[in-house]
Amino acid sequence: MSSQPPPDLRVLCRKLSSIPPAQLPHALPALSKHVARCRHALSGPQQQQQQQQQKARDDASQTSLLVHKLKTGISTLLTGRSPEARFAAIGLVKAAVDVGGWETLRGSEPWVRGLLSVVQKGDAAASKELAVVALTRIYVSVQPYQTLVREIATPTVPAFATACLQLIKPAGADRPPVAAAAAAPLALVETICDAFSTLIPLYPTTFRPFASQVRSAVRGYLAPTSCDAVVVPRSLQRAAGRLAASLHHVAAAKSGGDEWAKMVDGVIRELHATADQVLRAIDETWDSTGGYGRTAVDPGGEPSGGSASADKLPPWDGVGAGAERLTGLFRHLADYLRYPTRGPVSVPLGGIMGAISRVCLVAKLSSKTQAWDQALETNPAIGREERDELWSVVPDIHEAAMDLMLVMLRRLGRGMLPLVPELLDHLARVFRSGMDVPAIRTAGYLVLEGLLTVAGPTLSKPAVAMVEPLAAACCRDLQQDAGLLLPRPSSSKPAAPAPGARANGAAAANADLFLPPGTCGPTCAACWTGRPS
């Protein structure tokens, strides 16, 4: 190692002592860049530098002194009274830990205490969020070193979990999550969920006492509805779903698989209970399987579900909110398949496919030639308004079900081969029913891609015929996106022949391309080739 310290280290120490605290947040990007360029100085063995300094005092390296000065300066800012200085110090701690390795981590215990103080006390939400990120980075980095785990992580992770739970739990203990406003902004709640999802698999024993509190705190973000007090963004919904799916890691040894299966079973049962209310306007043809069945519901009043209990999802009323709960449960069910588990688990494919089948059977034979009241047997006790609202939300439910199909295909791969015929049947039915909805077409194309990847060479001729409408629609969408589908002339007067036209007046382009969408059949040559013939 060179005896001369890097210039960025000198500049960094000088700026930390000269920049006014109020201006430090503005200078943080430049300061972090200096820290990144001091990688070798921060990660080098300081004891060796001190020995070299003792052997040659006249021209000894000043690197160790500057590194010590830098760390002391950051600690001073982190424990100071200026909130701007604390914010900048948090960012510098994160930058130093990223590049410093073992040498920086082994002396990070004072920083961890300071970061915990920021999370626990009244700093701004932005400072708390950055502190959560920095602490998570430290806990992840020390995990391979058992000595550092005992010295840094084990004593402080419980305090970190407690402080974060105080931020994300509902303001009213007697009300369910989301129905009561959280104590922190939703962006901070999302960051905490991501942090817990990262740390729980690394420190399962430490997080075990907090499992029930975590489950209650995030339950309301798993399948939000318009009846909730706040609007939950999709990113927070996914972060909460990942956290809930990771809670099986804290189970006792060899019981993680059973806990995972129990949580999945609970989601499926909640999904069917919600479907009982949302789909009460129709006489379903779905047959219950695997211990999951329909229950009789009261046709009077509005459809409703959920509970004010802390261990239940928040209450909802109305078909629209019920459909939102149903789609959220489908997405949450996909979370359990999307993220890794602690060990081998038994996936209840029968129960999952039963939930998919139930909603996919609510479909029309054609999106244009058949009305919903003609396609399905309706319940005469349910009014017209509720039925119309149900027809309007069916595409959203179908889209969520197809998203779950896609996750299953990508996660289980060739293990889905026995279920391919059933999936193809559901896909074809849902696609015919909602072909005029762009989101349904997009989801259908993705599921078809997954099915062909898994079982393409093994599909029978009837199975290939089932997916012809999807392939034709995909080609038409591609042609429309490329501008190859021209509108039919509005005037009934025949257009003048274009220059270069054939002698008999026939145009050189394929006439099918000038038809409005939906008028050519699934065997249209232009749709299959994707270009004019």
C-alpha positions in Angstrom: 0.0 0.0 0.0 1.2 3.5 -0.9 2.4 5.6 2.1 0.5 8.6 0.7 -3.2 8.8 1.5 -5.6 9.3 -1.4 -6.5 12.9 -2.1 -10.2 12.1 -1.8 -9.5 11.2 1.9 -7.9 14.6 2.6 -10.7 16.4 0.8 -13.3 14.5 2.6 -11.9 15.2 6.1 -11.5 18.9 5.2 -15.0 19.3 3.9 -16.6 17.5 6.9 -15.0 20.1 9.2 -15.6 23.1 7.0 -19.1 22.7 5.5 -21.9 24.2 7.6 -24.3 21.6 8.9 -27.3 23.0 7.1 -25.5 22.5 3.8 -24.3 19.0 4.4 -27.4 17.3 2.8 -26.7 19.2 -0.4 -23.1 18.1 -0.4 -23.9 14.5 0.4 -23.7 13.2 -3.2 -20.2 14.6 -3.6 -19.1 13.4 -0.2 -20.4 9.9 -0.9 -18.4 9.9 -4.2 -15.2 10.8 -2.2 -16.0 7.9 0.2 -16.3 5.4 -2.7 -12.9 6.5 -4.0 -11.4 5.8 -0.6 -12.1 2.1 -0.8 -8.5 0.9 -0.3 -7.9 3.3 2.6 -11.1 2.2 4.4 -10.7 -1.5 3.8 -7.0 -1.7 4.5 -5.7 -3.2 7.8 -5.1 -0.2 10.0 -2.8 -2.0 12.4 -0.4 -2.7 9.5 -0.5 1.0 8.6 0.3 2.0 12.2 3.3 -0.5 12.3 4.6 1.0 9.1 4.2 4.5 10.6 6.2 3.5 13.7 9.0 2.1 11.6 9.3 5.2 9.4 8.0 8.2 11.3 9.6 10.8 9.0 7.7 9.8 5.8 5.1 7.5 7.3 1.7 7.3 5.8 -1.0 9.5 7.3 -3.8 7.3 6.0 -4.6 5.7 9.3 -4.8 9.1 11.0 -7.1 10.4 8.3 -9.3 7.3 8.4 -9.6 7.7 12.1 -10.4 11.4 11.7 -13.1 10.6 9.1 -14.8 8.0 11.3 -14.7 10.3 14.3 -16.2 13.1 12.2 -19.0 11.0 11.0 -19.7 9.8 14.6 -19.8 13.4 15.7 -22.2 14.4 13.0 -24.4 11.4 13.7 -24.8 12.2 17.4 -25.0 16.0 16.9 -28.0 18.2 17.4 -28.3 19.3 13.7 -30.9 17.2 11.9 -29.2 18.1 8.6 -25.9 16.8 9.9 -27.4 13.6 11.1 -29.0 13.0 7.7 -25.6 13.5 6.0 -23.9 11.3 8.5 -26.3 8.4 7.9 -25.6 8.6 4.2 -21.8 8.6 4.8 -22.2 5.6 7.2 -23.9 3.7 4.4 -21.3 4.7 1.9 -18.4 3.7 4.2 -19.9 0.3 5.0 -20.4 -0.4 1.3 -16.7 -0.1 0.5 -15.0 -0.6 3.9 -15.5 -4.3 4.4 -14.3 -6.0 7.6 -12.1 -3.1 8.7 -15.1 -0.7 8.7 -17.6 -3.2 10.0 -15.6 -4.2 13.1 -15.7 -0.6 14.3 -19.3 0.2 13.3 -20.9 -0.5 16.7 -21.0 3.2 17.7 -22.6 4.0 14.3 -25.2 1.3 14.8 -26.1 2.8 18.2 -26.4 6.2 16.6 -28.6 4.9 13.7 -30.9 3.2 16.1 -31.3 6.5 18.0 -32.4 8.1 14.7 -35.0 5.4 14.1 -36.3 5.6 17.7 -36.5 9.3 18.1 -38.1 12.2 16.4 -36.0 12.7 13.3 -37.6 13.3 9.9 -39.1 10.4 8.0 -36.4 10.7 5.3 -33.6 10.3 8.0 -35.4 7.4 9.5 -35.8 5.7 6.1 -32.1 6.2 5.3 -31.1 4.9 8.7 -33.2 1.7 8.2 -31.4 1.2 4.9 -28.0 1.7 6.5 -28.7 -0.6 9.4 -30.0 -3.3 7.1 -26.8 -3.0 5.1 -24.7 -3.4 8.2 -26.7 -6.4 9.5 -26.4 -8.1 6.1 -22.7 -7.4 5.8 -21.8 -8.7 9.3 -23.8 -11.9 8.9 -20.9 -14.0 7.5 -18.7 -13.0 10.5 -19.9 -14.8 13.6 -17.7 -12.6 15.9 -19.3 -9.4 14.5 -22.8 -11.0 14.7 -22.3 -11.6 18.4 -20.8 -8.1 19.0 -23.1 -6.0 16.8 -26.1 -7.8 15.4 -27.3 -9.9 18.3 -27.5 -7.1 20.8 -29.1 -4.5 18.5 -31.4 -6.3 16.1 -34.2 -6.7 18.7 -34.1 -2.9 19.4 -34.2 -2.3 15.6 -37.2 -4.5 15.1 -39.0 -2.9 18.1 -38.3 0.6 16.8 -39.5 -0.3 13.3 -42.7 -1.9 14.5 -43.5 1.2 16.5 -43.5 3.1 13.1 -45.5 0.7 11.0 -48.2 -0.4 13.4 -51.6 1.3 13.1 -52.2 4.4 15.2 -55.2 2.8 16.8 -54.5 -0.6 18.5 -58.2 -1.4 18.4 -58.5 -0.9 14.7 -57.1 -3.0 11.8 -54.1 -1.9 9.8 -54.8 0.7 7.1 -58.2 1.4 8.6 -56.2 3.4 11.0 -53.4 5.7 9.8 -49.9 4.3 10.3 -47.5 6.3 12.4 -45.1 6.7 9.4 -45.4 7.6 5.8 -46.1 4.7 3.4 -42.7 5.1 1.8 -41.0 4.4 5.1 -43.4 1.5 5.8 -42.4 0.0 2.5 -38.7 0.4 3.3 -39.2 -1.3 6.7 -41.0 -4.2 5.0 -38.2 -4.7 2.6 -35.7 -4.5 5.4 -37.5 -7.1 7.5 -37.9 -9.4 4.4 -34.1 -9.2 3.9 -33.2 -9.8 7.6 -35.7 -12.4 8.7 -34.0 -15.2 6.7 -30.6 -14.2 8.1 -31.7 -13.8 11.7 -34.8 -16.0 12.1 -34.3 -16.8 15.8 -33.9 -13.1 16.7 -37.1 -12.1 14.8 -39.1 -15.0 16.2 -40.6 -13.0 19.1 -41.8 -10.3 16.7 -43.6 -12.6 14.2 -47.1 -12.0 15.4 -46.6 -8.2 15.7 -45.2 -8.1 12.1 -48.1 -10.2 10.8 -50.6 -7.8 12.4 -48.8 -4.7 11.3 -48.7 -5.6 7.6 -51.9 -7.5 7.2 -53.9 -4.5 6.0 -51.4 -3.9 3.2 -51.7 -7.3 1.6 -55.0 -6.9 -0.2 -56.1 -3.3 0.1 -59.5 -2.0 -1.1 -61.1 1.4 -1.7 -62.8 1.1 1.7 -59.5 1.6 3.5 -58.5 5.0 5.0 -55.4 5.3 2.8 -54.5 4.4 -0.7 -51.9 1.6 -0.7 -49.5 1.7 -3.6 -48.8 -1.5 -5.5 -45.1 -1.4 -4.4 -46.1 -1.4 -0.8 -48.6 -4.2 -1.4 -45.8 -6.3 -2.9 -43.3 -5.5 -0.1 -45.9 -6.5 2.5 -46.7 -9.7 0.7 -43.0 -10.6 0.5 -42.7 -9.9 4.2 -45.7 -12.0 5.1 -44.4 -14.9 3.0 -41.0 -14.8 4.7 -42.5 -15.2 8.2 -42.3 -19.0 8.0 -38.5 -18.6 8.4 -39.0 -17.8 12.1 -40.8 -21.1 12.8 -39.0 -23.7 14.9 -36.7 -26.1 13.3 -38.2 -28.5 10.7 -41.7 -26.8 11.0 -41.1 -24.0 8.5 -42.8 -26.0 5.7 -45.9 -26.7 7.8 -46.1 -23.0 8.7 -45.8 -22.0 5.0 -48.6 -24.5 4.1 -50.8 -23.1 6.9 -50.4 -19.6 5.6 -51.2 -20.5 2.0 -54.2 -22.4 3.2 -55.4 -19.4 5.1 -55.1 -17.2 1.9 -57.0 -19.7 -0.2 -59.9 -19.9 2.4 -60.0 -16.1 2.6 -60.1 -16.0 -1.2 -63.1 -18.4 -1.4 -64.9 -16.5 1.4 -64.5 -13.3 -0.6 -65.6 -14.9 -3.8 -68.8 -16.1 -2.0 -69.8 -12.5 -1.5 -68.5 -11.0 -4.8 -70.0 -13.7 -7.0 -73.3 -14.1 -5.2 -75.2 -12.6 -8.2 -74.6 -15.7 -10.3 -75.3 -19.4 -10.0 -71.8 -20.8 -10.2 -71.0 -24.0 -12.0 -67.7 -24.6 -10.1 -67.5 -27.7 -8.0 -65.7 -27.5 -4.7 -62.5 -29.5 -4.4 -59.8 -30.1 -1.8 -61.8 -29.1 1.2 -62.6 -25.6 -0.2 -66.2 -25.0 -1.0 -68.9 -22.4 -1.3 -71.0 -21.2 1.6 -74.5 -19.7 1.5 -74.6 -15.9 1.7 -77.5 -13.6 2.5 -78.6 -11.8 -0.7 -79.8 -8.9 1.3 -77.7 -5.7 1.7 -74.4 -5.1 0.1 -71.7 -7.7 -0.3 -69.2 -7.4 2.5 -66.3 -9.1 4.2 -63.3 -8.7 6.3 -63.2 -8.0 10.0 -62.2 -5.3 12.5 -60.1 -7.9 14.3 -56.4 -7.4 14.4 -55.7 -10.9 13.0 -58.1 -10.4 10.0 -58.0 -8.4 6.8 -59.8 -5.0 7.1 -63.5 -4.9 6.4 -64.9 -4.0 2.9 -68.3 -3.3 1.4 -69.6 -3.4 -2.2 -68.8 -5.4 -5.3 -66.0 -3.1 -6.3 -64.1 -3.3 -3.0 -64.7 -7.0 -2.9 -63.2 -7.4 -6.4 -60.2 -5.4 -5.2 -59.8 -7.8 -2.2 -60.1 -10.8 -4.5 -57.4 -9.6 -6.9 -55.2 -8.7 -3.9 -55.6 -12.2 -2.5 -54.6 -13.7 -5.9 -51.5 -11.5 -5.9 -50.7 -12.4 -2.3 -51.1 -16.1 -3.1 -48.5 -15.6 -5.9 -46.1 -14.1 -3.3 -45.8 -17.5 -1.6 -44.7 -19.0 -4.9 -42.5 -16.2 -6.0 -40.1 -15.9 -3.1 -37.7 -18.6 -1.7 -38.7 -20.8 1.2 -36.6 -22.0 4.2 -36.7 -25.6 3.0 -38.8 -28.0 0.9 -42.5 -27.3 1.0 -45.6 -29.1 -0.3 -47.4 -26.8 -2.8 -51.2 -27.3 -2.6 -51.6 -27.2 -6.4 -55.2 -28.6 -6.1 -56.3 -25.8 -3.8 -54.6 -23.1 -6.0 -56.0 -24.5 -9.2 -59.5 -24.7 -7.6 -59.3 -20.9 -6.8 -58.3 -20.2 -10.4 -61.0 -22.4 -11.8 -63.7 -20.8 -9.8 -63.2 -17.3 -11.2 -62.2 -18.5 -14.7 -65.6 -20.3 -15.1 -67.2 -16.9 -14.8 -66.7 -16.0 -18.5 -68.5 -15.4 -21.8 -68.2 -17.5 -24.9 -67.5 -14.3 -26.9 -66.7 -10.8 -25.8 -68.9 -9.2 -28.5 -71.7 -11.5 -29.5 -72.9 -12.6 -26.0 -74.1 -10.6 -23.1 -73.2 -11.6 -19.5 -76.8 -12.3 -18.6 -77.0 -14.7 -21.5 -73.7 -16.4 -20.7 -74.4 -17.1 -17.0 -77.2 -18.1 -14.8 -78.0 -15.2 -12.5 -79.5 -15.1 -9.0 -82.9 -13.5 -9.3 -82.6 -12.2 -5.7 -79.7 -9.9 -6.7 -80.6 -6.5 -8.4 -79.5 -5.4 -11.8 -77.1 -2.7 -10.4 -75.0 -5.3 -8.5 -74.9 -7.6 -11.5 -73.7 -4.8 -13.8 -71.0 -3.9 -11.3 -69.9 -7.5 -11.2 -69.6 -7.7 -15.0 -67.5 -4.6 -14.9 -64.9 -6.0 -12.4 -64.7 -9.6 -13.8 -61.8 -8.6 -16.2 -59.8 -7.4 -13.2 -60.3 -10.7 -11.4 -59.4 -12.7 -14.5 -56.2 -10.7 -15.0 -55.2 -11.4 -11.4 -55.9 -15.2 -11.9 -53.8 -15.3 -15.0 -51.0 -13.5 -13.2 -51.1 -16.3 -10.7 -51.0 -18.9 -13.5 -47.9 -17.1 -14.9 -46.1 -17.2 -11.6 -46.9 -20.9 -11.2 -45.5 -21.7 -14.7 -42.3 -19.7 -14.1 -41.7 -21.1 -10.6 -42.6 -24.7 -11.1 -41.6 -25.2 -14.7 -42.1 -28.7 -16.0 -43.7 -29.6 -12.8 -46.8 -28.0 -14.2 -47.1 -30.4 -17.2 -50.0 -32.4 -15.7 -52.0 -29.2 -15.3 -51.3 -27.7 -18.8 -54.6 -29.0 -20.3 -56.6 -27.3 -17.5 -54.6 -24.1 -17.8 -55.1 -24.0 -21.6 -58.9 -24.4 -21.1 -59.0 -21.6 -18.6 -56.8 -19.4 -20.7 -58.9 -19.9 -23.9 -62.1 -19.2 -22.0 -60.9 -16.1 -20.3 -59.3 -14.7 -23.4 -62.5 -15.2 -25.5 -64.5 -13.5 -22.7 -62.3 -10.5 -22.4 -60.5 -10.2 -25.7 -61.6 -6.5 -26.0 -59.7 -5.6 -22.8 -56.0 -4.8 -23.4 -54.9 -6.0 -20.0 -56.5 -9.4 -20.6 -54.8 -9.8 -23.9 -51.4 -8.8 -22.4 -51.8 -11.3 -19.5 -53.0 -14.0 -22.0 -50.0 -13.6 -24.2 -47.6 -13.9 -21.2 -49.4 -17.0 -19.9 -49.4 -18.5 -23.4 -45.6 -17.9 -23.6 -45.2 -19.7 -20.3 -47.3 -22.6 -21.5 -45.4 -23.0 -24.7 -42.1 -22.8 -22.9 -43.1 -25.6 -20.6 -45.2 -27.9 -22.9 -45.0 -26.5 -26.4 -43.6 -29.6 -28.1 -46.0 -31.9 -26.3 -49.3 -30.0 -27.2 -51.8 -32.0 -29.2 -53.5 -30.8 -32.3 -56.8 -29.8 -30.4 -54.7 -27.9 -27.9 -52.9 -26.0 -30.6 -56.3 -25.2 -32.1 -57.3 -23.7 -28.8 -54.5 -21.2 -28.8 -55.0 -20.1 -32.5 -57.2 -17.1 -31.5 -54.5 -15.9 -29.1 -51.8 -16.2 -31.7 -54.0 -14.4 -34.3 -54.9 -11.6 -31.8 -51.2 -11.2 -30.9 -50.3 -10.8 -34.6 -53.0 -8.2 -35.0 -51.8 -6.3 -32.0 -48.3 -6.3 -33.4 -49.5 -5.1 -36.8 -51.6 -2.4 -35.2 -48.6 -1.3 -33.1 -46.4 -1.2 -36.3 -49.1 0.9 -38.1 -49.9 -1.8 -40.7 -53.6 -1.9 -39.9 -55.2 0.9 -42.0 -58.7 2.2 -41.3 -61.4 1.6 -43.9 -62.1 4.7 -46.0 -65.1 6.6 -44.6 -66.5 7.5 -48.0 -68.6 5.0 -49.9 -67.2 6.3 -53.1 -64.4 4.1 -54.4 -61.0 5.5 -54.1 -59.0 6.5 -57.1 -56.5 3.8 -58.1 -53.1 4.4 -56.6 -50.1 4.9 -58.9 -48.6 1.5 -59.8 -51.9 -0.3 -59.3 -52.5 -3.5 -61.3 -54.4 -3.3 -64.6 -57.6 -4.8 -63.1 -57.6 -2.2 -60.3 -56.6 -4.6 -57.6 -54.3 -3.1 -55.0 -51.0 -4.7 -54.3 -51.5 -4.8 -50.6 -53.4 -7.5 -48.7 -57.1 -6.4 -48.4 -57.4 -7.9 -44.9 -55.1 -5.2 -43.6 -57.7 -2.6 -44.4 -60.5 -4.3 -42.4 -61.4 -2.9 -39.0 -60.1 -4.9 -36.0 -62.0 -8.0 -35.4 -63.4 -8.6 -38.9 -60.8 -11.1 -40.0 -60.8 -14.6 -38.7 -58.2 -16.5 -36.8 -56.9 -18.1 -40.0 -56.2 -14.7 -41.6 -52.9 -15.0 -43.5 -51.8 -11.5 -42.7 -52.3 -12.1 -39.0 -50.1 -15.1 -39.1 -47.3 -13.6 -41.2 -47.4 -10.3 -39.5 -46.8 -8.3 -42.7 -48.6 -7.6 -46.0 -48.6 -10.5 -48.4 
